[in-house]
Structure formats: structure tokens, C-alpha cells
Amino acid sequence: MSCTGGTLKPIHRLDDLCQQIKVESKRTVAVAAGQDPETIEAVARAVEENVVNAILVGKKSAIMQVTGEKNINPDLFQIVDVADPNEAAVKAVSMVSQGEADMLMKGMVKTAEFMRAILDKEMRFLPQGSLLSHVAVIQVPTYPKLLIVSDAAIVPVPTLDQTLKILEHTIEVANALGIEMPRVALISASESISTRIQSSLDAAVITSMARRNQISGAIVDGPLALDVAISKKHCRIKGVDTPVDGEADILIFPNIEAANTFYKSTALLAGAKIASLVAGTRAPVVLTSRADDDAFKFASICLAARLASKRFYEASS
Amino acid sequence: MSCTGGTLKPIHRLDDLCQQIKVESKRTVAVAAGQDPETIEAVARAVEENVVNAILVGKKSAIMQVTGEKNINPDLFQIVDVADPNEAAVKAVSMVSQGEADMLMKGMVKTAEFMRAILDKEMRFLPQGSLLSHVAVIQVPTYPKLLIVSDAAIVPVPTLDQTLKILEHTIEVANALGIEMPRVALISASESISTRIQSSLDAAVITSMARRNQISGAIVDGPLALDVAISKKHCRIKGVDTPVDGEADILIFPNIEAANTFYKSTALLAGAKIASLVAGTRAPVVLTSRADDDAFKFASICLAARLASKRFYEASS
């Protein structure tokens, strides 16, 4: 499956992702309450670097004040004047639902209100039976590939059904990064299946489903401890025979604490660069927070644009 | 509380721990089935570097063959000839129980058999009402302190009671490292208490217990996500007011997958050096595996010796 009509070379660094997205047909992001300086700066960079077109849905006077102060050209954006942040969130979601934009981004609106707009059934932004999940793409200097990680932020302890949906979302992201047949490690604390450890049982079940061809588009194995998922040497020393073989593209964690810990330990202790998005919706959602730096925000916009672009080409082919 | 009669300077690097232990009264390790080359080499180094006295309980002919091949002086050890590995484990545990040694180490006996000997009630090696738990001491180049982490290997999903015991064990290790009043972060995925996330509720309860002075010898706070536990900057950006304040000494994880993931991500992706031991027993236990390198085994012997030494001084003062 190609994303651009031609063959997409697998992307192993976030910088390559940000470069690559520029040469494709640009998608449009609708920014909910896009009126805070941090969001406007990140979106302005993405427009200037030819990654996206942008619609700022927010308080126009506030936007004009920020662009004036930051010396940003306001003509980079289409501006839809909605003063109230919650109303801006609703408007931005509806614009994406109606096809006026291809992706959504959170600005200066509270996460709870932003999520309320996304989850509102009347918006038809969350397909029936779908699950919202968080997907992080992590670039660690000490690992040669990107690691696609889920779920570090939304689903506390995924059920089997939820894990299958989380897995589906990460496979779509892998495909968007040009990884046609990603290797998926279902993470637990050990490779042994223990009746005392639920995550090892769930991983065993999902691995059996993959063997019965009930999961397609990925090489899936678990339970695996993190070391054998990302280190061939540890596979050898421990004598673990797994098709993931220390070369995981995707890490599915059994609970939010484990995924969040991996995300934050790589970011703070291993010099990782990260992009993330919310999946499960009709269009990719960029949901950054104040603690995220500019590089993270920009990479996240690129990632969402890449996914939106893939969907556009698939829909039109 | 002093460990050596004088004041112990807090130890912030594993190398310092290994240096410091040499100047103290040496403790004795009993090694169960201490007849494999890796174990003999690690123990020989610890004896030569003045860290411990050692009793190898194992097949004497096998021990002599290894020392011959590796050019190790067999007089470094007391050798107790027990050919069968499982019987050797029982003998080593009973020697520690009877005060002939101060710490226990696993050699070439299966973990399950080794644990069976430890848990055997007749041995009285696990005090009544005690809990076996795993304590790792992690030195990451990108963090200025040692991080004491639990439980990455034994307790799958600790109950509140189990978490309190795990906490107690880590505080004892912190004290043995000269950290009198360790800062403890109860890790969850966020600082918010969510009724949907059990780990956040458990952390909230334990934090309240600490505020009611039901936990002594530590500054305890949670739920905390990993970033605010180890980064002052993230505390500031997120506006999180916590006495841990980005300077955690101890990280208590809510489940084995999260702790194991932290352990392995720091080891493989962040260049961590690690020592570990099993706590909750009458004497510290070194339980290394084939995937552990020599530096890990040596540091783990030093850590257990440090703890055994602390207990010796406390018992005799």
C-alpha cells in the first residue's frame, strides 16, 4: 500500500518525516481556539515550511494581537472569528467533520472541553464503535528506528477489544511512515506467560489471534519484556525466539502507567524527540500541552499531516 | 540514623557505593550453587576488592575446574561441597538463616528452585507477614542522583498493603545509601487523581497516610507522572506543587510492567548502570540472571553487602 501513489521509503527519523511531508499535497489543519502565542508560532512555522494550510478558529482580535507582537504575517492563516474557546472547539470540529479541514489541533481551550466537542455524537467526528487512543512516535538516539508507542495518555487499562483498536491505530501510523509490515511487541514484564500477570495472558491471546490471521498488516508477538523488543542481543542471551527479534516498530503497553513511563523516560533521560496524535477520529488530532516544546508541536503537526495525507490519497485512489 | 557509627555521606553513584563498601567491616555472602563461571568470576572480584567474604555452596569439583580454567585462586572462597543445585540452595539459605552468612546469592540453580528454598517456612528466611520484593538502584547519566525503583520483577500489581511494604524496603535501601530522608514519588500517568485510574487512587491514599504520619522516614507524594518526579522544570511548567519537586530518590511504580519498562528503558536506551536485590527476607538476596553483565553482578553484590553491613551495625549498636 503506497501513501503517495509512489513507493514511500520507510521513515526512521522525525526530521525525515518533517522534510517528506513538504513535497506532498498539503492538507489543512483547523485549530480550535488557536489564539495563544505558542500555538500560533507552531502553526505559523508549519505553514511557512509548507507542511499545512491552517485555519485558526478563535478570537480574531487576540490572534491579530499575537501576530503583531510576534511579527508573524496574519495572512499565513485563514481566520474564523469565534470568541468563546468552547464554541471555537465546536466550530473547528465541525469544519473537519464537514471536510473543510483534514486535521484538528487544540489551541487555548481546556482539554476537557476540547474532548467534549470531539466526543459529541452530533458531530459525527468519532465513528460509531471507534475508540479514541493516543499514539506517540518516539525517536531515541540509541535506537535505529522510530518507536510507535501506545497508549500513554488516554486509555487507562485497555481491554482486549480496546487493545485491538489501539493496535489498529498504531499500524495505520506505521503505514503512514512507510513501514508496510511493522513489527509489534506486546509489552509485559517478561516473555513467560504467567497466570498471575494479566498482561501476559492478554498478549498471549492477541498473539494467537495474529497466528490465526485475525490481525493483518503487522508481525505481532508477545508477551515480550521491553529488552527483547528492542535488543537483538537480549533475544540471543535470553534465548527468546520471537519474530520481533529486537527490532520493534510498535510497542503496545498493557496500561497507561507503563506507556507513560516509557514516553517520559525516553524524553527526559534518553534524549528522545517525540511527536504524538489522537487517533480513532475521522481525522487526526494534534493535542499538545503547555509542557510540550516547539519541536514537539511542530513534529506533531507533521505527523498528523502525514496521516491526513495518506488518508486523502487512499480515499482518492 | 547512621550506618557505620559515623555519618554516611549520601551515595549518588554506584561506583561510590562499590568504593565505600570496602572500608567497612566485611560481610559474608553464601552463594547457592556457586559453580558457574559467571558467578565465580563476579564473587572472586568482590572478594579480591575487599567487598565480601564468600562461601560457595556447590559442586566442589565443578568449582575447582572453573577456578583452574579461569586462573582464579580457590582460596578466595570457603567451599561447601553440595553437588545437587537444589540441595545447595537449601543449604545456602539455611547458612544465612543460622547466621553463618549475612547475605545470599543465586548461582547456577533455577530461579523457581532458589525461590522455593527462600520461601520454605521451615527455613524462617522470610519473616512472618513479610513480602518479597525487588529493589533496583539505577544510575542514569542524565540524572544527578541514584534512583531506587520498585517493583520491576516480583509483585505484579501491588495491593495497598503490599505497596506499603515495597515502600518500606526501598526506604531501607535509601538509608543504606546514606539518604536519610528520601523523596518518594508514587508514579501514575498524571498528577490528577482520576476515579478511572486505580494507581492514582492508591497513590492518593498513601500520600494521605504520609500526611497523617503513618509513614515515617521519607517524603512521600503521588500520584505523580514520571516527568515531575525527576524534573524540576516540568514541575514549574505544569504548575505542580509537590515536595518531591523533580528530585525523587525513590520511584514506586503501580505495576510490574511500568517498573520493568522503566528499568529496561534506562538500561538499554539511557546508558544506565544498575544494581538490584531481593528484599523482605532476613538477609539481602542477590538474584542475577544470565542476561546481566559483570558490572551489574558486582554492583549488586556491593549493594547487598551495604545493606547487610547496615543491618549488622544497627543490630550491634
Interface residues (C-beta under 8 A of the other chain):
Chain A: V140 T142 Y143 A152 A153 P156 I187 S188 A189 S190 S194 R196 I197 Q198 S199 A225 L226 D227 I230 S231 H234 I237 K238 F253 P254 N255 I256 E257 A258 A259 N260 T261 F262 K264 S265 T266 A267 L268 L269 A270 G271 R290 A291
Chain B: V140 T142 Y143 A152 A153 P156 I187 S188 A189 S190 S194 R196 I197 Q198 S199 A225 L226 D227 I230 S231 H234 I237 K238 F253 P254 N255 I256 E257 A258 A259 N260 T261 F262 K264 S265 T266 A267 L268 L269 A270 G271 A272 R290 A291
